[in-house]
Amino acid sequence: MSSGACLQADPELFFPIAAVTGLAARQAEAAKAVCAPCAVRKNCLSYALEAMPEGIWGGTTPDERRAARRRPSRHLASAKSREPASAAVTGENATCGHAAGEPVPPGRTA
């Protein structure tokens, strides 16, 4: 995660203090714009879907991640499926590049 686009951004951007409406919604959109081109966005999202931290992670809000976890995914129809949970949000295969239990907040290095 030390390669994240968020390293160059103010960490506070990724943690709106209010519900995602008004000013907080604009802040969340600005954070998502930082995440959009990020090379490690899939890894960040994979972590966020497992750990469910607060804030914007992998270009998603906590509400978006909760909704993604509730939605049945075509890719996860089989009990034997090993695809990461981030596929439920991105529709893509993703691999997690961080070690388990190693959360790295946006804007900080591992």
Secondary structure, 3 states (H helix, E strand, C coil): CCCCHHHHCCHHHHCCCCCCCHHHHHHHHHHHHHHCCCCCHHHHHHHHHHHCCCCCECCECHHHHHHHHHCCCHHHCCCCCCCCCCHHHHCCCCCCCCCCCCCCCCCCCC
